[in-house]
Amino acid sequence: MAHVTKKEADAYDRMMDAAYSISDLLETSGIDIDENDLEVLSIYLADNAPAVMQILKKQTKRCVI
C-alpha cells in the first residue's frame, strides 16, 4: 500500500466531494449521460479544477442555449 500523507488524503477527499457535487449538478440538468461516463467526467472535472476554473473565470454571465 502506498504511503499517503494526511495533506494528500485531505486533498483527495476534497476532490471527491467536488466530484460528487458536479455529478449531482449534471444529474439534475437533464443531460442524458451514462452513469459510468458521469462518474468519469465528474472526477476528471474535479481533478482538473484549476484549469476548469481558469476557463470559467472568463464567463461573465449564464449562456442560454
Chimera marker file (.cmm) of the C-alpha trace (Angstrom):
<marker_set name="trace">
<marker id="1" x="0.000" y="0.000" z="0.000" r="1" g="1" b="0" radius="0.5"/>
<marker id="2" x="1.326" y="3.421" z="-0.924" r="1" g="1" b="0" radius="0.5"/>
<marker id="3" x="2.173" y="5.867" z="1.831" r="1" g="1" b="0" radius="0.5"/>
<marker id="4" x="-0.216" y="8.818" z="1.779" r="1" g="1" b="0" radius="0.5"/>
<marker id="5" x="0.151" y="11.892" z="3.960" r="1" g="1" b="0" radius="0.5"/>
<marker id="6" x="-2.795" y="13.469" z="5.761" r="1" g="1" b="0" radius="0.5"/>
<marker id="7" x="-2.465" y="16.500" z="3.475" r="1" g="1" b="0" radius="0.5"/>
<marker id="8" x="-2.690" y="14.289" z="0.371" r="1" g="1" b="0" radius="0.5"/>
<marker id="9" x="-5.629" y="12.344" z="1.805" r="1" g="1" b="0" radius="0.5"/>
<marker id="10" x="-7.458" y="15.579" z="2.640" r="1" g="1" b="0" radius="0.5"/>
<marker id="11" x="-6.851" y="16.922" z="-0.875" r="1" g="1" b="0" radius="0.5"/>
<marker id="12" x="-8.202" y="13.682" z="-2.358" r="1" g="1" b="0" radius="0.5"/>
<marker id="13" x="-11.285" y="13.858" z="-0.117" r="1" g="1" b="0" radius="0.5"/>
<marker id="14" x="-11.957" y="17.456" z="-1.200" r="1" g="1" b="0" radius="0.5"/>
<marker id="15" x="-11.574" y="16.469" z="-4.857" r="1" g="1" b="0" radius="0.5"/>
<marker id="16" x="-14.011" y="13.569" z="-4.423" r="1" g="1" b="0" radius="0.5"/>
<marker id="17" x="-16.509" y="15.843" z="-2.621" r="1" g="1" b="0" radius="0.5"/>
<marker id="18" x="-16.305" y="18.217" z="-5.580" r="1" g="1" b="0" radius="0.5"/>
<marker id="19" x="-16.788" y="15.302" z="-7.991" r="1" g="1" b="0" radius="0.5"/>
<marker id="20" x="-19.935" y="14.221" z="-6.152" r="1" g="1" b="0" radius="0.5"/>
<marker id="21" x="-21.277" y="17.784" z="-6.308" r="1" g="1" b="0" radius="0.5"/>
<marker id="22" x="-20.520" y="18.000" z="-10.024" r="1" g="1" b="0" radius="0.5"/>
<marker id="23" x="-22.219" y="14.652" z="-10.544" r="1" g="1" b="0" radius="0.5"/>
<marker id="24" x="-25.318" y="15.859" z="-8.684" r="1" g="1" b="0" radius="0.5"/>
<marker id="25" x="-25.386" y="19.038" z="-10.769" r="1" g="1" b="0" radius="0.5"/>
<marker id="26" x="-25.148" y="17.114" z="-14.029" r="1" g="1" b="0" radius="0.5"/>
<marker id="27" x="-27.791" y="14.573" z="-12.940" r="1" g="1" b="0" radius="0.5"/>
<marker id="28" x="-30.297" y="17.360" z="-12.244" r="1" g="1" b="0" radius="0.5"/>
<marker id="29" x="-29.514" y="19.131" z="-15.529" r="1" g="1" b="0" radius="0.5"/>
<marker id="30" x="-31.462" y="16.689" z="-17.646" r="1" g="1" b="0" radius="0.5"/>
<marker id="31" x="-28.400" y="15.759" z="-19.683" r="1" g="1" b="0" radius="0.5"/>
<marker id="32" x="-28.663" y="12.139" z="-20.767" r="1" g="1" b="0" radius="0.5"/>
<marker id="33" x="-25.360" y="10.557" z="-19.776" r="1" g="1" b="0" radius="0.5"/>
<marker id="34" x="-24.415" y="7.024" z="-18.844" r="1" g="1" b="0" radius="0.5"/>
<marker id="35" x="-23.757" y="6.547" z="-15.102" r="1" g="1" b="0" radius="0.5"/>
<marker id="36" x="-20.171" y="5.387" z="-15.664" r="1" g="1" b="0" radius="0.5"/>
<marker id="37" x="-19.436" y="8.275" z="-18.033" r="1" g="1" b="0" radius="0.5"/>
<marker id="38" x="-20.946" y="10.677" z="-15.498" r="1" g="1" b="0" radius="0.5"/>
<marker id="39" x="-18.626" y="9.359" z="-12.808" r="1" g="1" b="0" radius="0.5"/>
<marker id="40" x="-15.534" y="9.590" z="-15.021" r="1" g="1" b="0" radius="0.5"/>
<marker id="41" x="-16.445" y="13.097" z="-16.222" r="1" g="1" b="0" radius="0.5"/>
<marker id="42" x="-17.198" y="14.364" z="-12.705" r="1" g="1" b="0" radius="0.5"/>
<marker id="43" x="-13.920" y="13.072" z="-11.301" r="1" g="1" b="0" radius="0.5"/>
<marker id="44" x="-11.987" y="14.439" z="-14.281" r="1" g="1" b="0" radius="0.5"/>
<marker id="45" x="-13.501" y="17.912" z="-13.876" r="1" g="1" b="0" radius="0.5"/>
<marker id="46" x="-12.912" y="17.930" z="-10.114" r="1" g="1" b="0" radius="0.5"/>
<marker id="47" x="-9.329" y="16.675" z="-10.502" r="1" g="1" b="0" radius="0.5"/>
<marker id="48" x="-8.661" y="19.424" z="-13.060" r="1" g="1" b="0" radius="0.5"/>
<marker id="49" x="-10.426" y="22.152" z="-11.088" r="1" g="1" b="0" radius="0.5"/>
<marker id="50" x="-7.728" y="24.833" z="-11.551" r="1" g="1" b="0" radius="0.5"/>
<marker id="51" x="-7.899" y="24.546" z="-15.353" r="1" g="1" b="0" radius="0.5"/>
<marker id="52" x="-11.706" y="24.409" z="-15.316" r="1" g="1" b="0" radius="0.5"/>
<marker id="53" x="-11.877" y="27.453" z="-13.042" r="1" g="1" b="0" radius="0.5"/>
<marker id="54" x="-9.485" y="29.359" z="-15.319" r="1" g="1" b="0" radius="0.5"/>
<marker id="55" x="-11.718" y="28.629" z="-18.304" r="1" g="1" b="0" radius="0.5"/>
<marker id="56" x="-14.904" y="29.545" z="-16.426" r="1" g="1" b="0" radius="0.5"/>
<marker id="57" x="-13.389" y="32.718" z="-14.994" r="1" g="1" b="0" radius="0.5"/>
<marker id="58" x="-13.792" y="34.264" z="-18.452" r="1" g="1" b="0" radius="0.5"/>
<marker id="59" x="-17.536" y="33.535" z="-18.344" r="1" g="1" b="0" radius="0.5"/>
<marker id="60" x="-19.325" y="36.649" z="-17.131" r="1" g="1" b="0" radius="0.5"/>
<marker id="61" x="-22.937" y="35.554" z="-17.339" r="1" g="1" b="0" radius="0.5"/>
<marker id="62" x="-25.009" y="32.479" z="-17.997" r="1" g="1" b="0" radius="0.5"/>
<marker id="63" x="-25.419" y="31.416" z="-21.626" r="1" g="1" b="0" radius="0.5"/>
<marker id="64" x="-28.821" y="30.195" z="-22.715" r="1" g="1" b="0" radius="0.5"/>
<marker id="65" x="-28.699" y="27.638" z="-25.476" r="1" g="1" b="0" radius="0.5"/>
<link id1="1" id2="2" r="1" g="1" b="0" radius="0.2"/>
<link id1="2" id2="3" r="1" g="1" b="0" radius="0.2"/>
<link id1="3" id2="4" r="1" g="1" b="0" radius="0.2"/>
<link id1="4" id2="5" r="1" g="1" b="0" radius="0.2"/>
<link id1="5" id2="6" r="1" g="1" b="0" radius="0.2"/>
<link id1="6" id2="7" r="1" g="1" b="0" radius="0.2"/>
<link id1="7" id2="8" r="1" g="1" b="0" radius="0.2"/>
<link id1="8" id2="9" r="1" g="1" b="0" radius="0.2"/>
<link id1="9" id2="10" r="1" g="1" b="0" radius="0.2"/>
<link id1="10" id2="11" r="1" g="1" b="0" radius="0.2"/>
<link id1="11" id2="12" r="1" g="1" b="0" radius="0.2"/>
<link id1="12" id2="13" r="1" g="1" b="0" radius="0.2"/>
<link id1="13" id2="14" r="1" g="1" b="0" radius="0.2"/>
<link id1="14" id2="15" r="1" g="1" b="0" radius="0.2"/>
<link id1="15" id2="16" r="1" g="1" b="0" radius="0.2"/>
<link id1="16" id2="17" r="1" g="1" b="0" radius="0.2"/>
<link id1="17" id2="18" r="1" g="1" b="0" radius="0.2"/>
<link id1="18" id2="19" r="1" g="1" b="0" radius="0.2"/>
<link id1="19" id2="20" r="1" g="1" b="0" radius="0.2"/>
<link id1="20" id2="21" r="1" g="1" b="0" radius="0.2"/>
<link id1="21" id2="22" r="1" g="1" b="0" radius="0.2"/>
<link id1="22" id2="23" r="1" g="1" b="0" radius="0.2"/>
<link id1="23" id2="24" r="1" g="1" b="0" radius="0.2"/>
<link id1="24" id2="25" r="1" g="1" b="0" radius="0.2"/>
<link id1="25" id2="26" r="1" g="1" b="0" radius="0.2"/>
<link id1="26" id2="27" r="1" g="1" b="0" radius="0.2"/>
<link id1="27" id2="28" r="1" g="1" b="0" radius="0.2"/>
<link id1="28" id2="29" r="1" g="1" b="0" radius="0.2"/>
<link id1="29" id2="30" r="1" g="1" b="0" radius="0.2"/>
<link id1="30" id2="31" r="1" g="1" b="0" radius="0.2"/>
<link id1="31" id2="32" r="1" g="1" b="0" radius="0.2"/>
<link id1="32" id2="33" r="1" g="1" b="0" radius="0.2"/>
<link id1="33" id2="34" r="1" g="1" b="0" radius="0.2"/>
<link id1="34" id2="35" r="1" g="1" b="0" radius="0.2"/>
<link id1="35" id2="36" r="1" g="1" b="0" radius="0.2"/>
<link id1="36" id2="37" r="1" g="1" b="0" radius="0.2"/>
<link id1="37" id2="38" r="1" g="1" b="0" radius="0.2"/>
<link id1="38" id2="39" r="1" g="1" b="0" radius="0.2"/>
<link id1="39" id2="40" r="1" g="1" b="0" radius="0.2"/>
<link id1="40" id2="41" r="1" g="1" b="0" radius="0.2"/>
<link id1="41" id2="42" r="1" g="1" b="0" radius="0.2"/>
<link id1="42" id2="43" r="1" g="1" b="0" radius="0.2"/>
<link id1="43" id2="44" r="1" g="1" b="0" radius="0.2"/>
<link id1="44" id2="45" r="1" g="1" b="0" radius="0.2"/>
<link id1="45" id2="46" r="1" g="1" b="0" radius="0.2"/>
<link id1="46" id2="47" r="1" g="1" b="0" radius="0.2"/>
<link id1="47" id2="48" r="1" g="1" b="0" radius="0.2"/>
<link id1="48" id2="49" r="1" g="1" b="0" radius="0.2"/>
<link id1="49" id2="50" r="1" g="1" b="0" radius="0.2"/>
<link id1="50" id2="51" r="1" g="1" b="0" radius="0.2"/>
<link id1="51" id2="52" r="1" g="1" b="0" radius="0.2"/>
<link id1="52" id2="53" r="1" g="1" b="0" radius="0.2"/>
<link id1="53" id2="54" r="1" g="1" b="0" radius="0.2"/>
<link id1="54" id2="55" r="1" g="1" b="0" radius="0.2"/>
<link id1="55" id2="56" r="1" g="1" b="0" radius="0.2"/>
<link id1="56" id2="57" r="1" g="1" b="0" radius="0.2"/>
<link id1="57" id2="58" r="1" g="1" b="0" radius="0.2"/>
<link id1="58" id2="59" r="1" g="1" b="0" radius="0.2"/>
<link id1="59" id2="60" r="1" g="1" b="0" radius="0.2"/>
<link id1="60" id2="61" r="1" g="1" b="0" radius="0.2"/>
<link id1="61" id2="62" r="1" g="1" b="0" radius="0.2"/>
<link id1="62" id2="63" r="1" g="1" b="0" radius="0.2"/>
<link id1="63" id2="64" r="1" g="1" b="0" radius="0.2"/>
<link id1="64" id2="65" r="1" g="1" b="0" radius="0.2"/>
</marker_set>
